[in-house]
Amino acid sequence: MAEYDKPQRPLLNAEIRRRGIYLLPNLFTTAALFAGFYAIVQAMNQRFEQAAVAIFIAMVLDGLDGRVARLTRTQSAFGAEYDSLSDMVCFGAAPALVMYEWALKSLGRLGWIAAFVYCAAAALRLARFNTNIEVVDKRYFQGLPSPAAASLCAGLIWVIDDFKIERAEIIIGIACALTLFAGITMVSNVPFYSFKDINFRKSVPFWAILLAVLVLVVISSNPPMILFLMFVAYAMSGYVLWVWRRARR
């Protein structure tokens, strides 16, 4: 039996070496990782609007890598792990550090505690997602997704800087409350619609294309405000769904 078992591990390693990794989806993941890193660098240089935009770009790229992998049938365990590590940088560390540099630093100890709560919550959210991916209803996320939480923080920064509003005490207080809200909601059990049941390979009616065009036109009219309001609405939708389910019971 021992002699039969000996060749199995070398064969497995050789198979892994031959297989390698898929290039296309991991390029999107690398681009998202670069956007998250760029957001941190711009925050250190006090260019907060560019940092906020970089987080939104990372969110778009993060949504594309999984779609590309599924459409091209290039899913892999390596890609899943790489995507999770990229998400921690883009939607965990980057938003916490950008928000801290933008407003929370002036709060002293409370500021870095709020930033750490968000960062730790993002790590816990990603770890829970990776371990529960096979047992939860794929139509709903358990807790606020980390890209949406990051977009809440980045959206607030983008709106305030775009309207040239002074960072007064009330703005700093809102930033602190929003950071804590996003962090706590990530690790909650509140359900959020995942949009994963939308099939992009299936034909859609003509009105769906018109609706997509209308959404793009509305967003382009004022990207900071519209995107921020969209993610605020999404963050509230989970609590509305949770209350509705409780009421039905």
VOZA-802825 format. One record per residue (C-alpha): z, y, x; chain; residue in three letters. Coordinates in pm, whole numbers, plus 50000, padded with zeros to 5 digits. Example, Ala and Ser with C-alpha at 12.3 -4.5 7.8 and 13.67 -1.06 7.14 Angstrom:
BEGIN
<site z="50780" y="49550" x="51230" c="A" r="Ala"/>
<site z="50714" y="49894" x="51367" c="A" r="Ser"/>
END
This chain:
BEGIN
<site z="50000" y="50000" x="50000" c="A" r="Met"/>
<site z="50085" y="50235" x="50289" c="A" r="Ala"/>
<site z="49750" y="50173" x="50457" c="A" r="Glu"/>
<site z="49573" y="50251" x="50129" c="A" r="Tyr"/>
<site z="49755" y="50583" x="50097" c="A" r="Asp"/>
<site z="49686" y="50715" x="50448" c="A" r="Lys"/>
<site z="49326" y="50843" x="50405" c="A" r="Pro"/>
<site z="49397" y="51031" x="50079" c="A" r="Gln"/>
<site z="49541" y="51358" x="50221" c="A" r="Arg"/>
<site z="49270" y="51412" x="50492" c="A" r="Pro"/>
<site z="49000" y="51354" x="50231" c="A" r="Leu"/>
<site z="49159" y="51610" x="50001" c="A" r="Leu"/>
<site z="49176" y="51870" x="50278" c="A" r="Asn"/>
<site z="48813" y="51808" x="50373" c="A" r="Ala"/>
<site z="48710" y="51848" x="50012" c="A" r="Glu"/>
<site z="48894" y="52179" x="49991" c="A" r="Ile"/>
<site z="48731" y="52305" x="50311" c="A" r="Arg"/>
<site z="48385" y="52217" x="50183" c="A" r="Arg"/>
<site z="48442" y="52377" x="49845" c="A" r="Arg"/>
<site z="48553" y="52719" x="49974" c="A" r="Gly"/>
<site z="48595" y="53004" x="49725" c="A" r="Ile"/>
<site z="48364" y="53170" x="49476" c="A" r="Tyr"/>
<site z="48239" y="53508" x="49592" c="A" r="Leu"/>
<site z="48146" y="53700" x="49276" c="A" r="Leu"/>
<site z="48472" y="53700" x="49075" c="A" r="Pro"/>
<site z="48682" y="53747" x="49388" c="A" r="Asn"/>
<site z="48476" y="54054" x="49480" c="A" r="Leu"/>
<site z="48586" y="54213" x="49151" c="A" r="Phe"/>
<site z="48948" y="54116" x="49226" c="A" r="Thr"/>
<site z="48921" y="54267" x="49574" c="A" r="Thr"/>
<site z="48775" y="54587" x="49430" c="A" r="Ala"/>
<site z="49067" y="54607" x="49184" c="A" r="Ala"/>
<site z="49311" y="54553" x="49470" c="A" r="Leu"/>
<site z="49146" y="54834" x="49665" c="A" r="Phe"/>
<site z="49176" y="55065" x="49362" c="A" r="Ala"/>
<site z="49549" y="54991" x="49337" c="A" r="Gly"/>
<site z="49596" y="55055" x="49710" c="A" r="Phe"/>
<site z="49391" y="55374" x="49683" c="A" r="Tyr"/>
<site z="49618" y="55495" x="49400" c="A" r="Ala"/>
<site z="49924" y="55455" x="49622" c="A" r="Ile"/>
<site z="49758" y="55641" x="49909" c="A" r="Val"/>
<site z="49650" y="55928" x="49683" c="A" r="Gln"/>
<site z="50001" y="55958" x="49539" c="A" r="Ala"/>
<site z="50138" y="55987" x="49894" c="A" r="Met"/>
<site z="49889" y="56271" x="49947" c="A" r="Asn"/>
<site z="50002" y="56441" x="49624" c="A" r="Gln"/>
<site z="49664" y="56380" x="49454" c="A" r="Arg"/>
<site z="49803" y="56238" x="49135" c="A" r="Phe"/>
<site z="49498" y="56274" x="48912" c="A" r="Glu"/>
<site z="49290" y="56064" x="49153" c="A" r="Gln"/>
<site z="49574" y="55810" x="49166" c="A" r="Ala"/>
<site z="49582" y="55783" x="48787" c="A" r="Ala"/>
<site z="49206" y="55740" x="48765" c="A" r="Val"/>
<site z="49221" y="55468" x="49033" c="A" r="Ala"/>
<site z="49471" y="55271" x="48823" c="A" r="Ile"/>
<site z="49237" y="55287" x="48524" c="A" r="Phe"/>
<site z="48949" y="55169" x="48744" c="A" r="Ile"/>
<site z="49164" y="54880" x="48864" c="A" r="Ala"/>
<site z="49231" y="54789" x="48501" c="A" r="Met"/>
<site z="48858" y="54774" x="48424" c="A" r="Val"/>
<site z="48784" y="54565" x="48733" c="A" r="Leu"/>
<site z="49073" y="54332" x="48655" c="A" r="Asp"/>
<site z="48929" y="54271" x="48310" c="A" r="Gly"/>
<site z="48588" y="54197" x="48456" c="A" r="Leu"/>
<site z="48683" y="53938" x="48718" c="A" r="Asp"/>
<site z="48812" y="53687" x="48465" c="A" r="Gly"/>
<site z="48517" y="53744" x="48233" c="A" r="Arg"/>
<site z="48272" y="53701" x="48519" c="A" r="Val"/>
<site z="48444" y="53383" x="48634" c="A" r="Ala"/>
<site z="48427" y="53232" x="48285" c="A" r="Arg"/>
<site z="48068" y="53339" x="48219" c="A" r="Leu"/>
<site z="47947" y="53204" x="48555" c="A" r="Thr"/>
<site z="48178" y="52899" x="48542" c="A" r="Arg"/>
<site z="48336" y="52991" x="48875" c="A" r="Thr"/>
<site z="48703" y="52965" x="48778" c="A" r="Gln"/>
<site z="48931" y="52833" x="49051" c="A" r="Ser"/>
<site z="49300" y="52801" x="49131" c="A" r="Ala"/>
<site z="49248" y="53031" x="49429" c="A" r="Phe"/>
<site z="49097" y="53299" x="49204" c="A" r="Gly"/>
<site z="49387" y="53275" x="48959" c="A" r="Ala"/>
<site z="49647" y="53317" x="49234" c="A" r="Glu"/>
<site z="49452" y="53598" x="49402" c="A" r="Tyr"/>
<site z="49416" y="53779" x="49069" c="A" r="Asp"/>
<site z="49792" y="53753" x="49006" c="A" r="Ser"/>
<site z="49876" y="53898" x="49348" c="A" r="Leu"/>
<site z="49624" y="54177" x="49294" c="A" r="Ser"/>
<site z="49778" y="54254" x="48954" c="A" r="Asp"/>
<site z="50120" y="54292" x="49115" c="A" r="Met"/>
<site z="49986" y="54560" x="49347" c="A" r="Val"/>
<site z="49763" y="54736" x="49091" c="A" r="Cys"/>
<site z="49990" y="54725" x="48786" c="A" r="Phe"/>
<site z="50334" y="54672" x="48937" c="A" r="Gly"/>
<site z="50382" y="54850" x="49268" c="A" r="Ala"/>
<site z="50113" y="55119" x="49231" c="A" r="Ala"/>
<site z="50221" y="55267" x="48892" c="A" r="Pro"/>
<site z="50589" y="55258" x="48993" c="A" r="Ala"/>
<site z="50525" y="55438" x="49323" c="A" r="Leu"/>
<site z="50279" y="55687" x="49172" c="A" r="Val"/>
<site z="50520" y="55773" x="48890" c="A" r="Met"/>
<site z="50807" y="55805" x="49136" c="A" r="Tyr"/>
<site z="50615" y="56045" x="49359" c="A" r="Glu"/>
<site z="50486" y="56240" x="49059" c="A" r="Trp"/>
<site z="50808" y="56299" x="48865" c="A" r="Ala"/>
<site z="51090" y="56050" x="48918" c="A" r="Leu"/>
<site z="51174" y="56156" x="49274" c="A" r="Lys"/>
<site z="51342" y="56471" x="49143" c="A" r="Ser"/>
<site z="51587" y="56260" x="48938" c="A" r="Leu"/>
<site z="51746" y="56111" x="49247" c="A" r="Gly"/>
<site z="51906" y="55770" x="49197" c="A" r="Arg"/>
<site z="51800" y="55747" x="48832" c="A" r="Leu"/>
<site z="51439" y="55804" x="48935" c="A" r="Gly"/>
<site z="51410" y="55521" x="49184" c="A" r="Trp"/>
<site z="51607" y="55289" x="48955" c="A" r="Ile"/>
<site z="51358" y="55356" x="48674" c="A" r="Ala"/>
<site z="51068" y="55293" x="48912" c="A" r="Ala"/>
<site z="51227" y="54969" x="49034" c="A" r="Phe"/>
<site z="51293" y="54850" x="48680" c="A" r="Val"/>
<site z="50923" y="54891" x="48607" c="A" r="Tyr"/>
<site z="50817" y="54716" x="48930" c="A" r="Cys"/>
<site z="51056" y="54423" x="48878" c="A" r="Ala"/>
<site z="50952" y="54391" x="48514" c="A" r="Ala"/>
<site z="50587" y="54370" x="48617" c="A" r="Ala"/>
<site z="50669" y="54090" x="48863" c="A" r="Ala"/>
<site z="50868" y="53901" x="48598" c="A" r="Leu"/>
<site z="50593" y="53955" x="48343" c="A" r="Arg"/>
<site z="50328" y="53810" x="48574" c="A" r="Leu"/>
<site z="50547" y="53515" x="48670" c="A" r="Ala"/>
<site z="50619" y="53435" x="48306" c="A" r="Arg"/>
<site z="50252" y="53465" x="48215" c="A" r="Phe"/>
<site z="50150" y="53224" x="48492" c="A" r="Asn"/>
<site z="50407" y="52963" x="48393" c="A" r="Thr"/>
<site z="50357" y="52988" x="48014" c="A" r="Asn"/>
<site z="49978" y="53016" x="48010" c="A" r="Ile"/>
<site z="49932" y="52663" x="47871" c="A" r="Glu"/>
<site z="50200" y="52676" x="47601" c="A" r="Val"/>
<site z="50163" y="53017" x="47432" c="A" r="Val"/>
<site z="49919" y="53126" x="47163" c="A" r="Asp"/>
<site z="49621" y="53267" x="47355" c="A" r="Lys"/>
<site z="49550" y="53517" x="47078" c="A" r="Arg"/>
<site z="49867" y="53709" x="47165" c="A" r="Tyr"/>
<site z="50041" y="53819" x="47483" c="A" r="Phe"/>
<site z="50415" y="53769" x="47514" c="A" r="Gln"/>
<site z="50526" y="54119" x="47603" c="A" r="Gly"/>
<site z="50312" y="54418" x="47694" c="A" r="Leu"/>
<site z="50040" y="54321" x="47946" c="A" r="Pro"/>
<site z="50094" y="54480" x="48287" c="A" r="Ser"/>
<site z="49751" y="54659" x="48286" c="A" r="Pro"/>
<site z="49842" y="54828" x="47956" c="A" r="Ala"/>
<site z="50185" y="54925" x="48090" c="A" r="Ala"/>
<site z="50024" y="55071" x="48401" c="A" r="Ala"/>
<site z="49777" y="55261" x="48184" c="A" r="Ser"/>
<site z="50064" y="55419" x="47991" c="A" r="Leu"/>
<site z="50211" y="55561" x="48312" c="A" r="Cys"/>
<site z="49875" y="55659" x="48459" c="A" r="Ala"/>
<site z="49761" y="55809" x="48129" c="A" r="Gly"/>
<site z="50064" y="56038" x="48108" c="A" r="Leu"/>
<site z="50002" y="56160" x="48464" c="A" r="Ile"/>
<site z="49633" y="56215" x="48398" c="A" r="Trp"/>
<site z="49693" y="56409" x="48074" c="A" r="Val"/>
<site z="49962" y="56636" x="48219" c="A" r="Ile"/>
<site z="49764" y="56713" x="48533" c="A" r="Asp"/>
<site z="49437" y="56759" x="48340" c="A" r="Asp"/>
<site z="49596" y="57018" x="48110" c="A" r="Phe"/>
<site z="49769" y="57185" x="48408" c="A" r="Lys"/>
<site z="50110" y="57152" x="48245" c="A" r="Ile"/>
<site z="50407" y="57231" x="48467" c="A" r="Glu"/>
<site z="50633" y="56937" x="48542" c="A" r="Arg"/>
<site z="50940" y="57083" x="48372" c="A" r="Ala"/>
<site z="51259" y="56889" x="48301" c="A" r="Glu"/>
<site z="51129" y="56769" x="47963" c="A" r="Ile"/>
<site z="50814" y="56627" x="48123" c="A" r="Ile"/>
<site z="51021" y="56451" x="48388" c="A" r="Ile"/>
<site z="51247" y="56311" x="48117" c="A" r="Gly"/>
<site z="50946" y="56183" x="47921" c="A" r="Ile"/>
<site z="50808" y="56024" x="48239" c="A" r="Ala"/>
<site z="51137" y="55846" x="48305" c="A" r="Cys"/>
<site z="51165" y="55724" x="47944" c="A" r="Ala"/>
<site z="50804" y="55606" x="47939" c="A" r="Leu"/>
<site z="50848" y="55417" x="48267" c="A" r="Thr"/>
<site z="51156" y="55238" x="48136" c="A" r="Leu"/>
<site z="50988" y="55170" x="47800" c="A" r="Phe"/>
<site z="50683" y="55018" x="47969" c="A" r="Ala"/>
<site z="50898" y="54803" x="48196" c="A" r="Gly"/>
<site z="51127" y="54673" x="47922" c="A" r="Ile"/>
<site z="50836" y="54606" x="47686" c="A" r="Thr"/>
<site z="50661" y="54397" x="47953" c="A" r="Met"/>
<site z="50952" y="54150" x="47964" c="A" r="Val"/>
<site z="51016" y="54152" x="47589" c="A" r="Ser"/>
<site z="50902" y="53884" x="47345" c="A" r="Asn"/>
<site z="50704" y="54135" x="47137" c="A" r="Val"/>
<site z="50355" y="53995" x="47060" c="A" r="Pro"/>
<site z="50046" y="54195" x="47156" c="A" r="Phe"/>
<site z="49693" y="54103" x="47053" c="A" r="Tyr"/>
<site z="49505" y="53970" x="47357" c="A" r="Ser"/>
<site z="49139" y="54010" x="47241" c="A" r="Phe"/>
<site z="49072" y="53673" x="47409" c="A" r="Lys"/>
<site z="48921" y="53524" x="47094" c="A" r="Asp"/>
<site z="48626" y="53765" x="47118" c="A" r="Ile"/>
<site z="48321" y="53566" x="47227" c="A" r="Asn"/>
<site z="48079" y="53779" x="47429" c="A" r="Phe"/>
<site z="47818" y="53502" x="47428" c="A" r="Arg"/>
<site z="47791" y="53501" x="47049" c="A" r="Lys"/>
<site z="47554" y="53731" x="46863" c="A" r="Ser"/>
<site z="47717" y="54020" x="46677" c="A" r="Val"/>
<site z="47602" y="54234" x="46383" c="A" r="Pro"/>
<site z="47431" y="54565" x="46446" c="A" r="Phe"/>
<site z="47730" y="54766" x="46329" c="A" r="Trp"/>
<site z="47940" y="54620" x="46614" c="A" r="Ala"/>
<site z="47703" y="54776" x="46869" c="A" r="Ile"/>
<site z="47720" y="55109" x="46686" c="A" r="Leu"/>
<site z="48100" y="55090" x="46686" c="A" r="Leu"/>
<site z="48105" y="55024" x="47063" c="A" r="Ala"/>
<site z="47877" y="55324" x="47122" c="A" r="Val"/>
<site z="48098" y="55541" x="46900" c="A" r="Leu"/>
<site z="48408" y="55438" x="47096" c="A" r="Val"/>
<site z="48239" y="55529" x="47424" c="A" r="Leu"/>
<site z="48134" y="55867" x="47286" c="A" r="Val"/>
<site z="48488" y="55942" x="47165" c="A" r="Val"/>
<site z="48638" y="55842" x="47500" c="A" r="Ile"/>
<site z="48387" y="56051" x="47695" c="A" r="Ser"/>
<site z="48476" y="56360" x="47489" c="A" r="Ser"/>
<site z="48820" y="56375" x="47654" c="A" r="Asn"/>
<site z="48894" y="56068" x="47870" c="A" r="Pro"/>
<site z="49255" y="56151" x="47970" c="A" r="Pro"/>
<site z="49380" y="56224" x="47620" c="A" r="Met"/>
<site z="49182" y="55956" x="47434" c="A" r="Ile"/>
<site z="49268" y="55677" x="47680" c="A" r="Leu"/>
<site z="49635" y="55772" x="47682" c="A" r="Phe"/>
<site z="49652" y="55779" x="47302" c="A" r="Leu"/>
<site z="49470" y="55444" x="47282" c="A" r="Met"/>
<site z="49726" y="55275" x="47506" c="A" r="Phe"/>
<site z="50017" y="55441" x="47330" c="A" r="Val"/>
<site z="49878" y="55300" x="47003" c="A" r="Ala"/>
<site z="49839" y="54957" x="47163" c="A" r="Tyr"/>
<site z="50197" y="54968" x="47296" c="A" r="Ala"/>
<site z="50320" y="55053" x="46945" c="A" r="Met"/>
<site z="50102" y="54788" x="46780" c="A" r="Ser"/>
<site z="50313" y="54507" x="46923" c="A" r="Gly"/>
<site z="50629" y="54644" x="46766" c="A" r="Tyr"/>
<site z="50450" y="54695" x="46433" c="A" r="Val"/>
<site z="50332" y="54333" x="46444" c="A" r="Leu"/>
<site z="50682" y="54216" x="46538" c="A" r="Trp"/>
<site z="50841" y="54405" x="46246" c="A" r="Val"/>
<site z="50572" y="54275" x="46007" c="A" r="Trp"/>
<site z="50638" y="53915" x="46111" c="A" r="Arg"/>
<site z="51012" y="53963" x="46072" c="A" r="Arg"/>
<site z="50960" y="54114" x="45727" c="A" r="Ala"/>
<site z="50748" y="53816" x="45618" c="A" r="Arg"/>
<site z="51020" y="53576" x="45723" c="A" r="Arg"/>
END
